[in-house]
Amino acid sequence: MNNSNIILRLKKTIVYMDKVLQNFPRSEHILKERISNCIYDMLEETYSIYIDYENKNLKLKEVLTKKKMLDFYLKISFDKNIISHKNMKNISMNLKDITDMYYAWLNSKNETKK
């Protein structure tokens, strides 16, 4: 598995989510910040795995925790009708694929640092 695919997919998802977040009402600025911070933190942690590969599993678990929180914040946004069904579907599909990649990376045994 080429782990750089995770980074590319995250970047594409961030670009899409940034467009969606532009339409958040001012009254939901905290929720907007949490969503933005989670996805950017996921990217940052993913980059850090390449530097600190010895702690790969721990860092991947941290990223997956961020992803769970992101899911929670997005669900709240959807329930409040801030995010449309179409946008939620697109984001969810991307995040599911990214999550699958993280789990594959976490479960890889004999992978060397790339």
C-alpha positions as CSV (number, residue, x, y, z in Angstrom):
1,M,0.0,0.0,0.0
2,N,1.3,3.4,-0.9
3,N,0.7,5.5,2.3
4,S,1.1,8.8,0.4
5,N,-2.4,8.0,-1.0
6,I,-3.8,8.8,2.4
7,I,-2.2,12.3,2.3
8,L,-3.4,13.0,-1.2
9,R,-6.9,11.9,-0.3
10,L,-6.9,14.0,2.9
11,K,-5.8,17.0,1.0
12,K,-8.6,16.6,-1.5
13,T,-11.1,16.2,1.3
14,I,-9.8,19.3,3.1
15,V,-10.2,21.4,-0.1
16,Y,-13.8,20.1,-0.4
17,M,-14.6,20.6,3.3
18,D,-13.2,24.1,3.3
19,K,-15.7,25.0,0.6
20,V,-18.5,23.5,2.7
21,L,-17.3,25.2,5.9
22,Q,-17.6,28.6,4.1
23,N,-21.3,28.3,4.3
24,F,-21.5,27.7,8.0
25,P,-23.5,30.4,9.9
26,R,-21.5,32.7,12.2
27,S,-23.4,31.3,15.2
28,E,-21.8,27.9,14.6
29,H,-18.2,29.1,14.5
30,I,-17.1,26.8,17.3
31,L,-18.4,23.7,15.4
32,K,-16.8,25.0,12.2
33,E,-13.5,25.4,14.0
34,R,-13.7,21.9,15.5
35,I,-14.3,20.3,12.1
36,S,-11.5,22.3,10.5
37,N,-9.1,21.5,13.3
38,C,-9.8,17.8,13.2
39,I,-9.2,17.3,9.5
40,Y,-6.0,19.5,9.6
41,D,-4.8,17.6,12.7
42,M,-5.3,14.3,10.9
43,L,-3.1,15.6,8.0
44,E,-0.5,16.9,10.4
45,E,-0.4,13.6,12.4
46,T,-0.1,11.6,9.2
47,Y,2.9,13.6,8.1
48,S,4.4,13.1,11.6
49,I,4.2,9.4,11.2
50,Y,6.8,9.6,8.4
51,I,9.2,11.3,10.8
52,D,8.5,9.3,13.9
53,Y,7.8,5.9,12.3
54,E,8.7,3.9,15.5
55,N,5.4,5.2,17.0
56,K,3.4,4.5,13.9
57,N,0.7,2.5,15.6
58,L,0.1,5.0,18.5
59,K,0.0,7.9,16.1
60,L,-2.4,6.1,13.8
61,K,-4.7,5.4,16.7
62,E,-4.6,9.1,17.5
63,V,-5.5,10.0,14.0
64,L,-8.4,7.5,14.1
65,T,-9.6,9.1,17.3
66,K,-9.6,12.5,15.6
67,K,-11.6,11.0,12.7
68,K,-14.2,9.7,15.2
69,M,-14.5,13.2,16.6
70,L,-14.8,14.6,13.1
71,D,-17.6,12.2,12.4
72,F,-19.4,13.4,15.5
73,Y,-19.0,17.1,14.6
74,L,-20.2,16.4,11.0
75,K,-23.2,14.5,12.3
76,I,-24.2,17.5,14.5
77,S,-23.8,19.8,11.5
78,F,-26.0,17.6,9.4
79,D,-28.6,17.3,12.1
80,K,-28.7,21.1,12.4
81,N,-29.2,21.3,8.6
82,I,-25.9,23.2,8.2
83,I,-24.5,20.5,5.8
84,S,-26.6,19.3,3.0
85,H,-27.3,15.6,2.3
86,K,-25.2,15.7,-0.8
87,N,-22.2,17.3,0.9
88,M,-22.5,14.9,3.8
89,K,-22.6,12.0,1.5
90,N,-19.5,13.1,-0.4
91,I,-17.5,13.9,2.8
92,S,-18.6,10.6,4.4
93,M,-17.5,8.5,1.4
94,N,-14.1,10.2,1.4
95,L,-13.7,9.8,5.1
96,K,-14.7,6.1,4.9
97,D,-12.0,5.5,2.2
98,I,-9.4,7.4,4.3
99,T,-10.3,5.4,7.4
100,D,-10.0,2.1,5.5
101,M,-6.5,3.2,4.4
102,Y,-5.5,4.1,7.9
103,Y,-6.7,0.7,9.2
104,A,-4.8,-1.1,6.4
105,W,-1.7,0.9,7.4
106,L,-2.2,0.1,11.1
107,N,-2.6,-3.6,10.3
108,S,0.4,-3.8,8.0
109,K,3.1,-5.9,9.7
110,N,6.2,-5.9,7.6
111,E,6.1,-2.5,6.0
112,T,9.2,-0.5,5.9
113,K,9.4,3.2,6.2
114,K,8.8,4.9,2.8
